[in-house]
Each structure stands twice: as C-alpha cells, then as structure tokens.
Amino acid sequence: MKKLVLLVALAFGSLTAFAQEAETEVAELATEVVTAQDDFSEVAVAELPEAVTAAVAKNYPTATIDKAYVNEAQQFKLEVSLEDGTSGTLYADAEGNWIEL
C-alpha cells in the first residue's frame, strides 16, 4: 500500500513539472513574435520604392495604400484598403516580392 501511495505521488509531481515547462515556452515564443512586428517605423507612402508600389498596382489593382512602415531589413508593411471597403495588411521586400512575417 505504501508503494502505491508513493507511486501516485511521484506520478502527479512529474506531470505538474511538465505542464509548467510548456507554459514557459509559449510565453517566450509570444514575446519573440511581438518584438518582430514592433520593429516597423512609419514612412510616407511617397517614399516607398517603385517596385513595391508597382507590385501593389499589379496584384491589387483596386487597392489604395493607406499607411506604410519599414524595418531595418528594408521590409515594408503596407496597410491597404480596397474599393469594396475591405482592408488588410501586406508585407513586401524592397524588390516588390511578397513576404510573410
């Protein structure tokens, strides 16, 4: 009987240790994602490279660029709106290639 109680106590203790470790990893990952997206600073739409504006015009002909942001890696975050009233965010590099962040 003593062995059974000891076994149950050890099993319960090891399960709670694993649960805490997983929560820590999720919190660290969430912090990394937030900092990656916060590195953008706003720029004037007129200052965008021609390749970026051409890519928007080609792939989204009814889109209007409302705001533009750039980070240190020369990646651009574009807030666009379409004629039908929908809006969204696009990411592109300086050559006008679409990227996912």
N, C-alpha and C positions, 0 to 999 in steps of 0.2 A: 504494500500500500504506500509506503514511504517513497519507493522508487517511482510510482505512478504520479504522485503529487510533485515530485522533483522534476519529472519529465514534462509535465504540463506547465510548470513554472518556467522552465528553460525554453520551451516552445513559444510561449507567449512573449517572453522577453526578447527572443530573436526576431519575432515578427514585428514588434514595435520598433526595433532598431532599423530594420529595412525600410519601414514606412517613412521614418524621419529623413533618411538619406535621399529618397526620391523627391521629397518636397524641396529640399535644398537645391537640387539640380534644376528643378523647374524655375525656381526663383532666380537663379543665376542666369539661365537662358533668357528669361523675360527681360532682365536688366540689359543684356547684350543687344537684344533686338531694339529696345527703346533708344539706346545710345546711337545705334547705327542710323536710325531715322532722324534723330535730332541734329545731325551734323550739317544740315542744309541751311543756307542763308539765302534770303530773298534777293533776287536781281530783277531788273526791269525786263519786260518782255522784249523790248527793242534790242537788248544786249545779248539775246540768245544767238548761238551760231546759226548760220543759214541752213546747215544740214539738219538741225533739229526742227526748225520751222518748216522746212521742206518735207520732212518725214511726217509731221502732223498733217500738213496740207494733203499729202498723198494718201495716207492711210485713214484719215478722219477729215474728209473734205468739208463737212458741216461743223467742225469743231472750232471753237474760239479759245485761245489761251488766256485764261483769266489772271493767273499768277505763275511765276517761275521761280525756282530755287536751284541753287548749285551747291555741291560739296567740294571738298579738297581734291577728290579724284576726277573732277570735271564731269560728274554725272548730274543730270538735270531732272528735277521733279517738277512736273507740269500739272497744274490744276486746270482742267478744260471743261467747257460746257458745250453741249450740242444744241442745235436749233430746236429740238423737241423738248428742251428743258432739263434733260438729264445731265449729270456732271460726273466727273471721275478724275482719277489721278494717273498719270503716265510717267514712266521713268525712261530716260534715254541717255546715251553717252554723247560725247561731243561730235561724233561722226554721224549721229542720227539713227543709231541702232537701238532698238528697244531692249531694255534690260528689266530684270525682276529683282527687287530688293526686298 
